């Protein structure tokens, strides 16, 4: 595994936060996913060795928590809230708009590899529904027009690369 | 009657122009003065103030905070842990997000006071994985507080030491359940633990005594220690003391967060006056008053409640005061303060299908009635919405929902069955008529599933 030196440093630091090493499982998974974009199978073994637990202990955690993924996704991750308050304000239409913009279906990588659109459960910002997270950033009141505008922004940023 | 004014204690500085989340701004507004005084007092006195205040947990269950602290095993010789439950996930709830993003030091001060009161040497803030900025803001705030001597070794020169670390979740709702949260913090799947014997106060994190408190609750502790438990009881109503933050979402003119004295505002005042009433041309149909697992209320229904003197009173939905006890007497709950409003455009089968999809996704899967029941409730309601409703569906849904609560390790069993039970009880006709009426229905403008 080719982890960045900064990631390795953070990993060693975060383990010291806990009296029991196994507690660092989630933090390590986050750090590795941030570095590599997903959690490859090798990483499960690597974390297990690092924390002195069995690979199955890591595997069962990766497969339990929705935020961890075992396969790469698009360069940008668009997460549309699906839950009631957002749905009442048009969240399903917002999600469809993103799917159309990138010619993709939710849960899949878009054909150009640029985005993955996903439905996620409640993002705890129900008063500004519908909400969408693009990578780490929350976007509020994302109706179809705003979804279009955000998509164009993503496309423009992709062109610059 | 006109709605009372907001009483902003916890949200005093939220969205205030010029207020920032760094320590200099917090200190300029009197920050950490309460902690400075608290560490000169006896810990037992602080616990006594919290008990006197009648503060009830703001995460959902409304359990008295002082009682929770009183249950902690202080004789075991093991370290005592405090965990801040910042895993705000109950659909309809969005208050802790603003505290952590905009006023993190308020939370850190409340946490440190609570740690000192309970002789805690290590605290963790378990924050939702979906709030990466919130986690970074808290980490920065803790580092600032550490540098200023409010967190870490030898706090304010008293010899008392306590460390706080931020721990990020990863998208699982069940981590809001305190024993599930503890399992998660131990690096495992968040399968809740059975109680007894695993009461966190006795056998919590690493099998040590552990206190798990909600973000808003800990901010209230700061206020209580500053002003005294007695003063806190002057806010709100008896047994429902202090303020509450209501998060209103869905079909109202002005959704958002509003802080009022508990029980001093009615549901009708909150929705009609504070939130501006229904959207133009629409009427309120239903409201979920305390997060999506709370039982739904139907506008037009009335409740006959007993007074203390034995007489009775009748309340319409609009008349219900927003406190823990009256909402419970009306068959629902104040829960986390998340108020979700639905107007007359909403198809209740679709709304329930949306909620059921959430709970089936979030069941941890360890207890059969919950894992299977939540999935079947989702499958049935989704099938109904997609044109395959059967005449027996209402009865089938009720039968599934009735077999879950009381048969599971944690309260998720109740949380996932209450929506189905209450939607059927309040809107049974819509469900019963679905098989016949469905083919003539046009596709919804705003799909919910």
Interface residues (C-beta under 8 A of the other chain):
Chain A: X17 X19 X20 X22 X23 X24 X25 X26 X27 X29 X30 X51 X53 X57 X60 X61 X64 X65 X66 X67 X68 X79 X82 X83 X84 X85 X87 X88 X89 X90 X92 X93 X120 X121 X122 X123 X124 X125 X126 X127 X128 X129 X133 X136 X137 X138
Chain B: X88 X89 X90 X91 X92 X93 X94 X96 X97 X122 X128 X129 X130 X131 X132 X133 X165 X167 X168 X169 X170 X171 X172 X173 X184 X185 X186 X187 X188 X189 X190 X206 X247 X248 X249 X250 X251 X255 X256 X257 X292 X338 X340 X342 X346 X351 X354 X355 X357 X358 X361 X362 X364 X446 X447 X448 X449
